[in-house]
């Protein structure tokens, strides 16, 4: 019977550790330490080799003869200028001449032994330095690992908090404590980002709730109207015609609201192609288009429109101006006033629209630029008001980098100033264009 042995599977390769920032910092610390240590060892080795005593070629201290010490009485020493004269007996000089130094062979042996000792000391110094450097490097690596972990600990805290925070817990913040370094700056930046995300999510939730309410209200009214008419046995053709007119008006209201929602969504998505736009011409056309509604309400319009060129999306700019003027007309009082002006100030195109109306508390001005926000009861209006006009103005201004200044007027009403970024005056803004603006106004 033949048995089959299982073939050995492929050997598993050693998996390298994940290249974390802590590991990379440790490797960098170790490499920098080794490089600096190697440089120090090299400098010490070169200094030792340079300062080690070496014998001059062909000459030594022994070649100059032996050194003999001799004591001389003080009485035998006489001053002779900068020198001292000493009387040496002739016998002593003869003895010195008879002394002989080491032979050349002995001198060569002494030099060889001295050079060998010097080379041996240099090798020992090099070996001991390398061994000591390697040992210290092994000790420095775990120390660098601990230091890197201590420095990067706030980063772990930031990562854990970022994983924990979700769309339902955007109110949480990192609130990192510690020195004012790069990691603290990163944590503060993320906190600011979370704050903006929370504000965006809250605004989106409010917008969704308000939009569903605004769309549900006319549908409920239409359904109720149809149910009551169907349940009325005395309903006549005239009754159904009245119901039809009511439904058509409600349908027009819903259509207007949906268009406003689409305009708001497209405005928040940003502007499209930019080109030079004359704010004065757009404003003049918008005022002229609202003349019938202005006349029905008996409003007085004071227009001071001058050419003001900006760089933007013509369609969005037209919607911004139209919404501001519609807001001034719809929320005005009978026989009220409207002031409209366009001008250029320090290179900025400025649109100003002010209207009379009911008194607005200063604290409520900012709220009016939120979607579906109105003063007073939140009732469905048949005059076209849906609470989106000023929010569309703000979205378009933001898309163009413009700033909005709004203030409540003391006698009632609202004044809004929209200031667009600088744009050079275009050559096409000639006198003929100014004449067209003046005529339209």
C-alpha positions, 0 to 999 in steps of 0.5 A: 500500500502506497502512502502519500505524504503531504507536500510541505507548504511554502515557507512563510516569509518573515513579515516585517513590522508595520512601518509606523511613524514610531518605528521610523523615528526610532530607526532615524534616531539610531542611524543618526546616533551611529553616524555621529558616533562613527564621526567621533571615533574617526576624529579620535583615531586621526588625532591619536595617529597625528599626535603619536611620537615618531622618530625622525628619519636618519636621526634619534636622540641617542645619535647625539651621544649620551647625557652625563650629569655633572655638578660644578661648584658655584665658585667655578661659575662666572657671569659673562654677559648673558652666559655663564662660564664654567671651568671643566677639567680636562680629565672630564672632557677626556672621559666624555669623549671616551663614552660611546652611544648605541650602535645603529643596529640597536637604534633601529631595533628601538625604533621598530619596537616603538613603532609596533607599540604605537600601531598596536595601541591604535588598533586597540583604540579602534577596536574598543571604540567600535565595540563601545559604539555598538553597545551604546547603539543597542542601548540607545535603540530602545531608549529612542523607541520609548522617546518616540512613543512618548512624543507620538502619544498625543497622535494616538489620542487624536487617532482614537478620538477621530475613530470614535467620533461619528455623525451622531457624536460630532459634538465631541472634541479632542481638546488635546492638552500639552505644549503648543507644538505641531500635534496641538495645532493639528488637534485644534485644527481638527476641533475646528473642522468638527465644529464646522461639520457639526454646524453643517450637519445641524443646518442640513437636518434643520433644512430637511425638516423644514423642507419636508414641513413646507412641502407637506403643508400644501399637500395636506391642504389639498387632500383635505380640500378634496376629501371635504368636497367629495364628502359634500353631497351638495357639491356642484360644478361651481364648487368643483371649479373653485376647488380646481382653482384652489388646487392650481394655486397650491400647485403654483406655490409648490412649484415656486418652492421647489424652484427655490430649493433647487436654486438654493442647492445650486447656489451652495454647490458653487458658481459656474463659469465666471465672467465680468458682470455689471451689477448696475445693469442687472439691478436695473433690469430686476427693478424694472421687472418688479415695477407691477408689484411695486405699483400695486403696493404703492411703494416708492423706489429710490434708485441710485444705480451706477456701473459696478463690474464684478467677476461672477456667474451671471445667472447666480448674480441675477438670482441674488439681486432678484431675491433681495428686491423681492424680499424688499417688496414682499415684506414691505408695508403699504406705501412704503419705501425701497432704496436700491443702489450699486456703486464701486468702493475701493475696487469692490462692487457693492449692492445696497437694498433697504426697505421699510417694514415691520420692526425687526429685533437686531438679534433676529437679523442673522436668523432671517438668512437661515432657510425657511426663517420668517418673522412671526407665525410660520404660515404658508403664504400665497404671496410667494414668500417661502423663507428661502430668499435671503438664504439664497442670497447668502449662498450665492454671496458665499460662492462669490467670496462676497460679504453680507452686512445686514442691519435692522432699521430703527423705524422698521425694515431691513438694510442689506449690503453685499460687497463683492471682491475687487475686479478691474474695470472692464473696457467694455463699460463705456458711456453707452452702457451707462446710458442704458442703465440710466434709461432703465432706471 
